[in-house]
Amino acid sequence: MMATERYKLIGRLPVPVADLIEWASWFETADRRVARTDVGPLHVSTVFLGIDHSFSNFPDTTPILFETMIFDDTDGLDHYCDRYASWDEAERGHAAAVEAARVIVAAAHPHPPVA
């Protein structure tokens, strides 16, 4: 099989796509979201990228195809990014990012002491 940087999902499985038109047609309409969770003003989003983000020229390198980011409504910035090779890793990474977002929100908005 010819090496490619482009992938599509069949179910949860990334599959290489050598043909640019085939990939672009799939990418245009695909639901690439793995998960999205809102934590206060933070949005945790995990998606399938469709393009290998390992940026390696070595043929045996595992493609990096999923990404989790935390976006902040209060400043419009992204404050976290992690990438993964598989859907299962992406789900675990999403859960870890949600926990990180909860810690960030709790630290920014501590509960007042109970009298």
Secondary structure, DSSP 8 states (H G I E B T S, - for coil): ----SBEEEETTEEEE---HHHHHHHHHH---EEEEEEETTEEEEEEE-SB--S----TTS----EEEEEEETTT--EEEEEEESSHHHHHHHHHHHHHHHHHHHHHHS------
